């Protein structure tokens, strides 16, 4: 293999640039040409493809976002769109791909690889940490630390005004951000999609704390919790406990940005190199990940279909530590 492409797709995450950098420099080290594909699958279809050299990725490891940009592509969901994308890759002589993204990115890659046979290896770039086949995803550590920093500040004002804050963090299908934020931020309650927490449970917990003369509370709500988002949960709780002063903070996309932590830079660099080495070893249709500190390659179909389970002991920790 003499020429590969690299692209980012789906939601951006801190550390994507570090991964791109690792892919480029690992390829150069192996004597392989590398091309950057701008705006993911959409750019692939349009032929937005540029040769990258080692100096193309200088001074990028510390930057958030993605230098290759990211975009959704409805056209790539069609066979015609994928055929055009493949034609563009052939035009540039690209023989293999590194895809940096999440489950949507890998779903597209899995179909693309099966239809046209082009080898693709994925690097897990998502703050949600919800991909099977790796203990941590690129951007997760940074997102948790960003959210935790905000929660610490909110705790100060909650204490000052005797308030209950309902803080919504990202996690449409996963509580991986919510759980460490709840433990590290000293929250009284955490609500995640993987474990049912009723509004009545929240009310009872807050009432018990209030009766013990506790006057400020933090409730962490993952955006995809079955009871609703933070605004909906706060509204229901306020009806049951009208004497409490409730406030809602939605952290939103601030969790996606910012300079990646040392942990994310190291993970991204290791996985970027692993993707290039995997392609040169003849691997395809797999995601590179780290499990128990060891490099593993997991088939895309497993990554996107198998559920990554949250350790129930973490949920128990929240209950123990919030007493």
N, C-alpha and C positions, 0 to 999 in steps of 0.2 A: 504494500500500500504506500503510494507516494504522495497522495494529496487528500486531505480531510477538511471537513467544514465543522464549524462550531456555531451554535446559536442558543439564545435564551428565549423562553416562551412562558406564557402564563403570568401570574403575579410575580413582581420582582422581589428579591430578598437580598439583604446585606451579605456580601461574600460572593455574589455572582461574578463580579469583576475579578476577584482573586482566583476564581475557578477558570475563567476565560484566560487569564494570564498564565495559569499553570498549564492549560491545554496548549496554548501557543508555544510556550517555552519548552514543554516536553516534546512537542512535535519537532521544533527546530533542533533540539538536542538529538533527536533520532534521524535527522535528515529528511523530515517529511514536511511538505508545504502545507500551510494551514490557511483556510479562508474563513473570514467572519461573515455570517449571514445576518443582516440587519432585520429587526422586527419579526423574528421567529418564522413561523410557517408562511405568514403573509409575504414577508420579504423573500422567502425562498421561491414562492410562486412568481414574484415579480423580478427575480434575478438581482436582488439587492445584495450582491456578494462581492467582497473585497479581500484581496490578499493581505494577510497580517504577518508582520515580521516581529522579531523580539522586541524592538523598540516601540512597536505599536501599542504594547501593553505596559510600558514604563509608567510609573507613578499612578497606578490604578488599584493596587492591592488594598489601599486604605479607603477607597471610595465606595459609597453605597450605590444602590441602583444597578443598572447594567449598561455598559458602554455600547452594547449591541442593540439596545432598546428591546422592547417586548410588545407584542400585540396579539389580539385574538384573530382567528381566521376562520370564518364560516366556509370560505371557498375550499379550504383544505379538508373540510369534512366530506367533500364530494370526491368521487373517483377521478373526475375530470381535473379538479384542482390538484390532487396528488400527482396525477400524470404530468401536469405542467411543471410542478415542483421538481419531479424527477428529471424532466427534460432540461431544466435549468442546471441541475447538478451535473448532468452529463456534459452539458455545454462547457462547464468550467473544469471538467475532468475530476470531479470530486468522487472519491471511492468509498468514503465512510464518513459518519457524522457523530459528533458529540452533542447531545441534547441536554441542556441544563434547565430544569423546571420541575413541575409536580405531576400529579396523576393525569391531568388533561394532556400535558405535553407527552407523557409516556404512552397514553392511549393512542394518540396520533402516530407516535413513533412505531408502536407495535404493529398497527395496521400498515403503515408505510413500508416497514421492513418486510412484512409478509407478502405484500403485493409486488414489490419491485426488487426485493432481495438485497437492498443496500444495507450494509452493516451499520447499526446504530447502537451506541452505548450512552446511557443516561447518567447524569450527575444530579442527585436530589436537591434541587434548589427551591425551598418553600419554607416560610416561617412556621407553618402549621405542624411540622414534625409528624405528619400522619402517614408517611410512606412505609410500607412493609419492606424489610430488607436492609434497614439501617437504623442504628440507635438514635442518630441525630441527623437532621437535614441542614443544609447550608442556609444560614440566616436565622435559625431557631434561637440560638443562644443570644444573639444580638436583640432579637425581638423581645425575648423574656426580660433582658436587662433594661431595655427601653421602657417597657411597661412597668417594671418594678420601680424604676426611678420615678415615674409619674405617680405610682401608688404611694410611695413614701411621702411625696409632697402633699398628696391628697389627705393622707393620714394626719399630717400636721394641722390642716384646716378643719378636718373632722373633729379632732380633739379640741381645737380652739372654740368651736361653735356647738359642740354637743350634737353632732349630726350623724346620720346614717348615709353613707355613700354607696351607691350601686355603680360599680365600675365595670364597663363592658370591654372585654378584650376579644381579639380575633379568634376564630375557631368555629367555622360553620359546621364542621362534622367532628371536631376534635377538641378535647380539653387540655391538650398538651401545653398550651401557653397559660391557661387559667390555673392549673394545678401548682406549678412552681411559683407563680405570682401570689397565690393564696398562702402558700407555706412561707415563702420569703417575705411577703408583705404583712404577715400576721393577720390575715383576714379571718373573720368569724365564720364565714360561709363561702363555699364555692359551688357554682352551678355549672355542670358540664353535660354535653350530649350523651356521654357514656354512662352516666349514673343519674337516675331519676331523683330529683329534689323538688318536692311539692312546695307551692306557695305557703301552705299551712306549716310546713317544716321551717321555712324561713321565718314566718311570723312567730312561731313558738320559740325558736332560738333567740330571736331579738327580744321578745318579751321576757324570757328568762334572764337574759343579760341585763335588761333594764331593771328588773326586780332586784338584781344584785348590785344596783347603783352604778352599772356601767352606762356611760352616756354617749359613747361614740362607737361606730361600727363600720367595718368594711365588708361589703358583699361583692365577690368577684363573679361575674356572669360571662360565660362564653357565649358569643353571639348566636350560636346554634342550639342553645339549650331548649329542651322540649317545653319548658314553662314559659318561654318567650324571651325577648331581649331585655336589656337592663331597664329600659323605659317602661315596658309592660309589667315587668316584675315589680318595680318600684311603685307603680300605680296601684297594683293590687295590695301590696303590703301597706301602703299609706292608708288605704281604706280600713284595714283591720287595726292599724296602730296610728290613729290620727294625731296623737300627742308627740310622735317622733318627727323630727325635721329631716326629711329625706331629700337627697340630691342625686342626680345621675351624671356620670361622666363617661363618654364614649371615646376611648382612645383612638380607635380607627386606624387610618393609614400611617399615622406617626410610627406605628410598630414596624412598618416595612422599610423605613428609611434609616439613614445614619451610617456612620462608619462602622464596619464590622468589628466585632470583638476579636481578640487573639485566637480564641477557640474556633470561631468561624473562618478566620483566615487560614488557620492550619488545616481544618477539615476540607475547605474548598481546594486548597493547594494539593492535598493528598489525593482527593477524588479526581481532580483535573488530570493529574499525572496518570492515575489508574485508568481513566477512560482512554487515553492515548495508548497506553501499554496494552489494554484489553483489545483495542482495534488491531494493533500490530500482532497480537497473539491469535487473531482470527475469531474473537468473540463477537457476538451480535445479539441484538434484541434483549439486552440485559441492562440493569442499573448497577452501578458501582456504589457500594455502601460500606459502612464500618459497623460491625457487630462484635461486641466484646473486644474492642480494640483491634480486631482483625479485618483486613480487606476481604469483602465478599462480592460476588456478582450474582444478582437475583434476576430471573427472567421478568420482563416487563409484565407479563400476564399475572404473575404472582404479586408483583408490586402494586398493581392497580386493582386487584380483586381481593386480596387477603387483608383482613383488618389488623391494624396494629393496636394491641391492647394496652391500656394504661394500667400500671401496677396498682391494684386496689389498696395496697398499703399506703400509697400517697394520699388517697382520699381519706383513709383512716387517720393519717397524720394531721390533716386539717382539723378533724373533729377533736383529736387529743389536744393539739396545741392551742385551740381557740377557747378552751375552758377558762 
